[in-house]
Amino acid sequence: MTTVLITGSSAGLGAAFARGFAAKGCDLVLVARDKDRLEAVARELGREFGTACEVLPADLLDGADCTAVAERLADRDRPVDILVNNAGFGLPAPFPYSPVEDEERMLDLLVKVPLRLTHALLPGLRERRRGAVVNVSSVAGLLPTGTYGAAKAWVTAFSESLRVDMAPYGVRVLAVVPGFTRTEFQARAGMDVSALREAVWLEPEAVVAKALRDLALRRPVSITGRRYQAYALAVRHLPRGLVAERLARERRAPKQ
């Protein structure tokens, strides 16, 4: 039986990943700050799929809580086979206008926490010569889009590098690179997305379905939707400033 630990699994993409893996018959370890919401997700998945769900409430920006999750990942007696690093948040204002303390917290959650949790899991995966790490990045990491994008660029680069290092052990590593997705992320960050066109939005279930297919195919990066796949291709072949201007125009365009 495969056991999957998912951070930020009480809502949004994390909850969608939990549902996707539950549908495949996996056991789950659900990690997020909100114990009540985690337990609600666990009950729902248990009823629908018969999934065994371990609820592990944790604020990953709290040192003791993060250590507890790392220790769970390193537990040889209760092995975790797949880690989904999904927890994260954004900020409503650009870097020059955000409190530096908020910027540091965001950087810690998007970069240091996945680094630490992945490091805790890898010895067991190497020994068992199987398993996977799934890191949720963002198309924001493909373009000059502030410190959030810079952190997500690190997540993608980290994943691609780790994939090379772990390939001899049979361990898969996937960077999931979604575009604008219908979750609580934007509202929690206080972002005004009213100008976004309907066509740019993705459903979390579609992002997860594509990610699970790409994981099974051992692909390095998963990007959902032709629009965002085209952006990724354009970034590689066109001047970055030109692509960034096109994205900015799309964000300012009236909704359809």
C-alpha positions in Angstrom: 0.0 0.0 0.0 1.4 3.4 -1.0 1.3 6.1 1.6 1.3 9.8 0.5 2.0 12.8 2.7 0.5 16.0 1.4 1.1 19.5 2.9 -1.5 22.1 2.7 -4.1 19.4 2.2 -7.2 21.0 3.9 -8.3 22.9 0.7 -7.4 23.8 -2.9 -4.8 21.8 -4.8 -3.7 20.0 -1.6 -7.2 18.6 -1.1 -7.5 17.8 -4.8 -4.2 15.8 -4.6 -5.6 14.0 -1.5 -8.7 13.0 -3.5 -6.6 12.0 -6.5 -4.4 9.7 -4.6 -7.3 8.3 -2.5 -9.0 7.4 -5.8 -5.9 5.3 -6.6 -6.2 3.4 -3.3 -3.4 5.2 -1.5 -3.3 5.8 2.3 -2.8 9.5 3.2 -1.1 11.6 5.8 -2.9 15.0 5.7 -0.9 18.0 6.9 -2.2 21.6 7.4 -2.8 24.1 10.1 -6.6 23.7 10.4 -7.3 20.4 12.3 -11.1 20.6 11.8 -10.8 21.0 8.0 -8.3 18.2 7.8 -10.6 15.9 9.7 -13.5 16.9 7.4 -11.4 16.0 4.4 -10.3 12.7 6.0 -13.9 11.7 6.8 -15.1 12.5 3.3 -12.3 10.5 1.7 -12.8 7.6 4.1 -16.5 7.5 3.2 -16.0 7.7 -0.5 -12.9 5.6 -1.1 -12.3 3.7 2.2 -9.0 5.6 2.5 -7.0 5.4 5.7 -6.2 9.0 6.5 -3.8 10.1 9.2 -4.4 13.7 10.3 -1.3 15.7 11.3 -2.1 19.3 12.1 1.0 21.5 11.8 2.0 25.0 11.1 5.0 24.4 8.9 6.4 27.9 9.8 6.6 26.8 13.4 9.9 25.0 14.1 8.5 22.3 16.4 5.6 21.5 14.0 7.9 21.3 11.0 10.2 19.0 12.9 7.2 16.8 13.8 6.3 16.5 10.1 10.0 15.8 9.1 10.1 13.1 11.8 7.0 11.5 10.4 8.6 11.4 6.9 11.7 9.8 8.3 9.9 7.1 10.3 11.1 3.8 8.9 8.4 1.9 10.8 5.6 3.8 9.0 7.2 4.6 5.6 5.9 7.4 3.4 6.3 6.6 -0.3 5.3 9.9 -1.8 5.6 13.5 -0.6 3.6 16.3 -2.1 5.1 19.7 -1.1 2.0 21.9 -1.7 1.7 24.3 1.2 2.2 28.0 0.4 0.8 31.5 0.2 1.3 34.7 -1.7 1.3 38.4 -0.9 -0.9 41.1 -2.3 1.8 43.8 -2.8 5.1 43.7 -4.7 8.3 43.2 -2.8 9.1 47.0 -2.3 5.8 47.5 -0.6 5.5 44.3 1.5 6.8 44.0 5.1 10.1 42.2 5.0 8.8 39.8 7.7 6.0 38.7 5.5 8.5 38.2 2.6 10.7 36.1 4.8 7.8 33.9 6.0 6.7 33.3 2.4 10.2 32.4 1.4 10.5 30.0 4.3 7.3 28.2 3.4 7.9 28.0 -0.3 11.6 27.2 -0.2 13.0 26.1 3.2 10.1 23.9 4.2 10.1 21.8 1.0 13.9 21.5 1.2 13.7 20.2 4.8 10.8 17.8 4.3 12.3 16.4 1.2 15.6 15.9 2.9 13.9 14.0 5.7 12.2 11.6 3.3 15.0 10.8 0.8 17.1 8.4 2.9 14.1 6.0 3.1 13.3 6.4 -0.5 16.8 5.6 -1.5 16.9 2.5 0.7 13.6 1.2 -0.7 14.6 2.3 -4.2 11.1 3.6 -5.0 8.8 6.5 -4.2 8.4 10.1 -5.4 8.5 13.7 -4.5 6.0 16.1 -6.1 6.7 19.8 -5.7 4.0 22.3 -6.5 5.6 25.2 -8.3 3.8 27.8 -10.5 4.0 29.4 -13.9 4.9 32.5 -11.9 8.3 30.9 -11.7 8.7 31.0 -15.4 8.5 34.8 -15.7 9.7 37.9 -13.7 6.7 38.0 -11.3 8.1 39.1 -8.0 9.5 37.2 -5.0 6.7 34.6 -5.2 7.8 33.8 -8.8 11.4 33.8 -7.7 10.7 31.2 -5.0 8.7 29.1 -7.4 11.5 29.3 -9.9 13.7 27.7 -7.2 11.1 25.0 -6.6 11.1 24.0 -10.3 15.0 24.1 -10.6 15.3 22.2 -7.3 12.9 19.5 -8.6 14.7 19.1 -11.9 18.1 18.8 -10.2 16.8 16.4 -7.6 15.2 14.2 -10.3 18.7 13.7 -11.8 20.2 12.9 -8.4 17.5 10.3 -7.5 17.1 8.6 -10.8 19.7 5.9 -10.0 17.5 4.9 -7.0 14.3 4.6 -9.0 12.8 7.7 -7.2 10.6 10.0 -9.3 10.6 13.8 -8.9 7.9 16.0 -10.5 7.5 19.8 -10.6 3.8 20.7 -11.0 3.6 24.1 -12.6 0.0 25.3 -12.6 -1.3 28.6 -13.8 -4.3 30.5 -12.2 -6.3 27.8 -10.5 -9.7 28.1 -8.8 -8.7 27.7 -5.1 -8.7 29.9 -2.0 -5.1 31.0 -2.8 -6.0 34.4 -4.3 -8.6 35.4 -1.8 -6.3 34.5 1.1 -3.5 36.5 -0.4 -5.8 39.5 -0.8 -5.2 39.5 -4.6 -7.5 41.3 -7.0 -8.1 38.9 -9.9 -11.3 40.5 -11.2 -9.6 41.5 -14.4 -8.6 38.0 -15.3 -10.3 36.4 -18.3 -12.3 33.3 -17.8 -10.1 31.4 -20.2 -7.0 31.6 -18.0 -8.5 29.7 -15.1 -7.8 26.0 -14.3 -9.8 23.6 -12.1 -7.7 22.0 -9.4 -9.0 18.5 -10.4 -7.6 19.0 -13.9 -4.2 20.1 -12.5 -4.0 17.1 -10.3 -5.2 14.6 -13.0 -2.5 15.9 -15.3 0.2 15.7 -12.5 -0.7 12.1 -11.7 -0.4 11.1 -15.3 2.9 12.9 -15.7 4.2 11.3 -12.5 3.3 7.9 -13.8 5.1 8.7 -17.1 8.2 9.9 -15.1 8.1 13.3 -16.7 10.1 16.1 -15.0 7.5 18.9 -15.2 3.7 19.0 -15.4 1.9 22.0 -17.0 -1.9 21.9 -17.4 -3.6 23.6 -20.3 -2.4 24.5 -23.8 -2.3 28.2 -22.9 0.2 27.7 -20.1 2.1 25.1 -22.1 2.5 27.7 -24.8 3.7 30.2 -22.2 6.4 27.7 -21.1 7.5 27.2 -24.6 7.5 30.9 -25.3 9.7 31.6 -22.2 12.3 29.2 -23.6 12.4 30.8 -27.1 11.3 34.4 -26.9 12.7 37.4 -25.0 11.5 37.2 -21.4 10.4 40.8 -21.4 8.1 40.2 -24.4 6.5 37.3 -22.7 6.0 39.2 -19.5 4.3 42.1 -21.3 1.9 39.6 -22.9 1.0 38.1 -19.6 0.5 41.6 -18.1 -1.9 42.5 -20.9 -3.9 39.3 -20.3 -4.3 40.2 -16.7 -5.5 43.7 -17.5 -7.9 42.5 -20.2 -11.7 42.6 -19.4 -13.3 39.4 -18.4 -15.2 37.4 -21.0 
